[in-house]
């Protein structure tokens, strides 16, 4: 089969990175359990050691093809094995996506170097790097060395995992510090790597579909409030909150942009159509970063929020201040 040359035709590679014990296998099991189409997806699991454990744990969950590499790290002793395995997979299966769970001691920059070699780059592209970060490790980050920071600095998305195992008062500080350390990355706080599929898969330029009910991935218990500019709240026992804002009156765009820029990092998801005075747009705010796209529908504003230990009413009050005439 000839190599693909158009970027849209090349196989998308998604790399799962993170230190040992951070929760990468938990995330991978979650991904493989989603009711999303994984047709054409191949999973590569890298174990550092002669006996593979993660592959055994994932076997029952996987509905896709799986390859397990053992006895070394794919960024060093197994780099040639990784290359040959991926090329062999590409020749045999022509996958749409390859999902690589790297060992906890793998350096993502070295893996990216392998994928950028000419015979690899003609066939595939590194679409996204997701790093799982144990919240407790952030407190002790100075002892882990350059590899720890490389896993963060190369990430497009960081899942700050196991936030239930640290003092809740420390999590906002951790989020702020991580954003300051890796300013171009999106950071989402998670428990057991609970995250909705669009947050994990999507690249900013493709986040244009409406997804207003992602809280099913955060196991909420419900309580309700209704009214103009108000919401239906759902609060999880572990601190996750979801709420909505809707109005048929236009919003002042400059005020709304300032509102979005000043959202606390604990509000890690805001999405929906926004009607401004002069135009309509689709806003997608994930992990501290916002994308705004033109939107043809000039109907009402309907925004869905997800956060952790946040005061929904205080945020809604600020948002109501963006409504023209308020």
SULQUI-V180855 format. One line per field, one symbol per residue. phi: phi as a letter, one per 20 degrees, with the letter a starting at -180 (. if undefined). burial: 1 if it has 16 or more other ideal C-beta (glycine too) atoms within 10 Angstrom, else 0. A space follows every 50 residues. Layout:
phi: ???
burial: ???
//
This chain:
phi: .fffdfgfeffeddddcqfgnfpffgffffgfefedfdgndddddddeqe dedgfffegfefddfccddcmrdfecfdfffffffffffffedlffbddd eeffdeegfffffffeggfeffdbcfeadddedfgffffdffeenfggff fefefebdefemffdcggfefgffgffffffcfedeccfccllfbegfff efegfdedeecdcefgedleddbcbcpfmdadeccefeofccbccbbeef dfffffffgffdffffedbbbqfceefdadbddcdclncdccdgcffeee ebddccbclcegfffffffffefgne
burial: 00010000011111111110011111111111000001001111111100 01011001001101111111011110011011101100110000101111 11110111011001100001001111111111111111000000000101 11111111111110010000110110011001001111111011110111 11000010001001101101000000000110111101111111101001 11101110110011111111111111000111111111101100100000 11111111110100110011011000
//
